[in-house]
Amino acid sequence: QLLSNDSSLGDAQIRVPEGQIARDAIQAAYATLTPHQMKRLVVSMAGEEIDMEADFVSNGIEDGARLEVCLMLCPCLCIWHCC
């Protein structure tokens, strides 16, 4: 389950095949994100940022996990807006 801080994105539930890269699954769930927004996207589980270039198993993400999806508002100041 993806929990978003941005009401325009909303929350999402995804199913991923074994071995799928996290970034690919998140990008498919939020197909309206621009490339610029994808660069600002941070996904975390239990407060720890996941490796978007690794698969879910490598990140320790199991069935039923809840992931927080946040868009960084200002990358130069490291200001975050997360739920």
C-alpha contacts under 8 A as a table, 3 or more apart, distances in Angstrom:
res1	aa1	res2	aa2	distance
1	Q	11	D	7.48
1	Q	12	A	5.91
1	Q	13	Q	4.41
1	Q	14	I	6.32
1	Q	64	G	6.87
1	Q	65	A	6.29
1	Q	66	R	4.82
1	Q	67	L	6.15
2	L	11	D	5.45
2	L	12	A	5.00
2	L	13	Q	5.95
2	L	14	I	7.57
2	L	66	R	6.03
2	L	67	L	4.97
2	L	68	E	5.95
2	L	69	V	6.36
3	L	10	G	7.30
3	L	11	D	4.74
3	L	12	A	6.80
3	L	66	R	7.07
3	L	67	L	6.06
3	L	68	E	4.87
3	L	69	V	5.74
4	S	7	S	7.17
4	S	9	L	6.66
4	S	10	G	5.65
4	S	11	D	5.30
4	S	68	E	6.06
4	S	69	V	4.66
4	S	70	C	6.13
4	S	82	C	7.74
4	S	83	C	7.17
5	N	10	G	7.71
5	N	68	E	7.78
5	N	69	V	6.48
5	N	70	C	5.56
5	N	71	L	7.39
5	N	81	H	6.83
5	N	82	C	5.13
5	N	83	C	5.03
6	D	9	L	5.50
6	D	10	G	6.34
6	D	70	C	7.36
6	D	71	L	7.50
7	S	10	G	5.00
9	L	30	Y	6.79
12	A	29	A	6.88
14	I	25	A	7.61
14	I	29	A	6.92
16	V	20	Q	6.39
16	V	25	A	6.74
17	P	20	Q	5.78
18	E	55	D	7.91
18	E	56	F	7.83
18	E	57	V	7.73
19	G	55	D	5.42
19	G	56	F	7.12
19	G	57	V	7.36
20	Q	24	D	7.12
20	Q	25	A	7.01
20	Q	55	D	5.31
20	Q	56	F	7.01
21	I	24	D	5.47
21	I	25	A	6.62
21	I	52	M	6.96
21	I	53	E	5.99
21	I	54	A	5.30
21	I	55	D	4.13
21	I	56	F	6.77
22	A	25	A	5.27
22	A	26	I	6.16
22	A	51	D	7.58
22	A	52	M	5.02
22	A	53	E	6.39
22	A	54	A	6.15
22	A	55	D	5.30
22	A	56	F	5.95
23	R	26	I	5.20
23	R	27	Q	5.89
23	R	52	M	4.86
23	R	53	E	6.22
24	D	27	Q	5.15
24	D	28	A	6.12
25	A	28	A	5.16
25	A	29	A	6.25
26	I	29	A	5.08
26	I	30	Y	6.22
27	Q	30	Y	5.14
27	Q	31	A	5.67
27	Q	33	L	7.32
27	Q	38	M	7.50
28	A	31	A	5.12
30	Y	33	L	5.88
33	L	36	H	7.93
33	L	37	Q	5.75
33	L	38	M	6.29
34	T	37	Q	5.12
34	T	38	M	6.28
35	P	38	M	5.04
35	P	39	K	6.43
36	H	39	K	5.28
36	H	40	R	6.71
37	Q	40	R	5.04
37	Q	41	L	6.21
37	Q	71	L	7.20
38	M	41	L	5.03
40	R	71	L	5.46
40	R	72	M	5.18
40	R	73	L	7.70
40	R	75	P	7.37
41	L	69	V	6.97
41	L	70	C	5.75
41	L	71	L	4.66
41	L	72	M	6.37
42	V	49	E	6.87
42	V	50	I	8.00
42	V	69	V	5.95
42	V	70	C	5.19
42	V	71	L	6.22
42	V	72	M	7.19
43	V	49	E	5.76
43	V	50	I	5.98
43	V	52	M	7.65
43	V	67	L	6.45
43	V	68	E	5.52
43	V	69	V	4.63
43	V	70	C	6.27
44	S	47	G	5.70
44	S	48	E	5.06
44	S	49	E	3.99
44	S	50	I	5.26
44	S	67	L	5.61
44	S	68	E	5.20
44	S	69	V	6.75
45	M	48	E	5.34
45	M	49	E	6.43
45	M	50	I	6.81
45	M	65	A	7.85
45	M	66	R	6.61
45	M	67	L	4.88
45	M	68	E	6.27
46	A	67	L	7.66
50	I	59	N	6.18
51	D	54	A	5.53
51	D	59	N	6.58
52	M	55	D	7.60
54	A	58	S	6.20
54	A	59	N	6.77
55	D	58	S	5.44
55	D	59	N	6.48
56	F	59	N	5.06
56	F	60	G	6.38
56	F	61	I	5.13
56	F	62	E	7.39
57	V	60	G	5.02
57	V	61	I	5.53
57	V	62	E	6.90
58	S	61	I	7.52
61	I	65	A	6.27
62	E	65	A	5.75
68	E	82	C	7.72
68	E	83	C	7.55
69	V	82	C	7.53
70	C	80	W	7.47
70	C	81	H	6.53
70	C	82	C	5.24
70	C	83	C	7.72
71	L	80	W	7.03
71	L	81	H	6.67
71	L	82	C	7.45
72	M	75	P	6.22
72	M	78	C	7.18
72	M	79	I	6.32
72	M	80	W	4.84
72	M	81	H	6.40
73	L	78	C	7.78
73	L	79	I	5.85
73	L	80	W	5.80
73	L	81	H	6.62
74	C	77	L	5.58
74	C	78	C	5.86
74	C	79	I	5.37
74	C	80	W	7.37
75	P	78	C	4.92
75	P	79	I	6.78
